[in-house]
Amino acid sequence: MSIRVGIGVDAHALERGVPLVLGGVRFDFDRGLAGHSDGDVLAHALVDAVLGAAGLGDIGSLFPSDDARYHGASSLDLLREAYRQVNEAGWTLVNADCILIGEQPRIAPHREEMRRCLSEALGGGEVNVRATTTDHLGFTGRGEGLAAHAVALLERA
């Protein structure tokens, strides 16, 4: 098959004293995402989407949370490495679509920078970044955390 699609999902709790990084961009926000790396749910979902499309497992198999090398790591670096392996396996990104789920922060002022950072980590491929709320329902609606979904379309290089 010459094209494949992959889906990625990630969620992390918000906690005080942690910087908030989304799509590789640091936000001025009172809480950040708890995680072994920088907790960037958009980048993590995208890692899983490209790995899944290429049939290369998931973020946990490539970057285990019990491995000290990835503690505090930039999720953009993880995305770059995952995509390097995707390319090595003979695949290239056609496009990706990412959606952040949460009431806050508002991403509109940072959307283009987020899109650019994610795109650069994927070798310049087309990446769309969007956001939605859950109208105050669930953990994202209560402001306890953020979630993200991503879809990636790959083609044989």
N, C-alpha and C positions, 0 to 999 in steps of 0.2 A: 504494500500500500504506500502511496507517495505522499499522503497527508495524514496527520493524526491530531487529535484534540486531547487536551488534558485539563483537569479541573483541580484547583487547589483551594483549601479553606484553612483559616487560622483564626485563633482568638486568644487574647491575653487579658488578664486583669489589669486595671489601672491602679497605680500605687504612688503615693507621695515620695518625693526624694529621688525620683528616677526621671531622666530626661525623656521627652516624648519624641520619637522618630517615626515618621510615616513616609513611605515611598522614598526613603533616603534623606528626607528633609527634617531638620530639627525644628520643632514647634515651641513657641512660648506658651506653655500650658502648665497648670498647677500640678499635674500628675503625668507619669509616663507609664509605659507598658512593661510589666514584670515579665522577665524571660531570661533564659540562659545567655542569649546574645543581647542585642539592643531591643529585642521584642517587636520589631517592625512587622506588624501583621500583613501589610500589603506585600512587602518583599517576600515574606514567608509563604504566603498563599501563591505567589508567582513562582517561587522555587518549586513548590509541589506541582503546579500546573505544567511547567516545562519538563520536569522530571517524569511526571505521569504520562505526558504525551509521547515522550521518547521511550517509555517502558523502563525507566532507570530507578524505580523505587520512589522514595519520598525523602523529605528534609531530615527526618529522624534517622534514617539509615545512612545518609551521607554525612550529616553533622550531628552526631548523638549528643543529647543534652548532658550526658555524664562525662563528656570529653572536655577537659579544662582548656584545650586550645580554642574552643569556641565561646568561652565565657566572656561576655561583653563585646563579642565580635560585631563588626558592621554587617548588617544583613545584606547590604549591597555587595559586600565581598563574597558572602555566601551565594548570592544570586549569580555573580560573575563566575564563580567556580562551578556551580551547577550547570550554567549555560555552556561553559567550556567543555564539560563532559557530554552535554547534549550534542554540541558541535562535533566532538570527537566520535560520537556514535553515528554521525552522518546526517544530523538534522539541523535545520535553521528555522528561526522564528518568522512566521508570516505576520501575525499580529497577536496582541494580548489585550484583554479587557479586565480591569480590576475594579472592584467596588468595596469601599470602606463602609462598615455598618456601625453607626453610633450617633448619638445626639450631638456630641461635641468632640473635638473642635471642628469648626467650619474649615473646609479645605480649599475653598474657592481662591483665596489669595495665594495659595501655594501649589495649585493644581498643575500648572505648566512646569514648575521646577521639579515636582514629583514625577511627572511624566518623563521629563528629560533625564532625570537620574536613573529611573528604572530602564528607560530605553538604552541609555549608554551602557548599563550593566549587561544588557542583552545584545550587545554588538550593534546598536543603532536601530533595532527593530521597532516597529510601530506598537506603541503602548498607550492605551486609553485608561484614564483614572477618573472614577466617579465616586459619589458618596450617596448614602441614603440613611434615613432614620428608621426606627421601629415604632415611632409614635409613642415613646416612653414604655414600650413593652419589653420584658425580658432584661437580662443583665446589661445589654447595651443601652436599652432605654432608660434604665435606672442609673446609668453613668458608672457602672461597676467595671466595665471593660469595653474593648473594641473588638470587632471581628472583621474579617475580609474574605472575599471570594475572588478568585481569578480564573480565567479561562485562557489557554494558550493554543494557538494553531501552529503546528510545525509542518514543514515539508522536507522531503529528502533533499539534501544538499547536492 
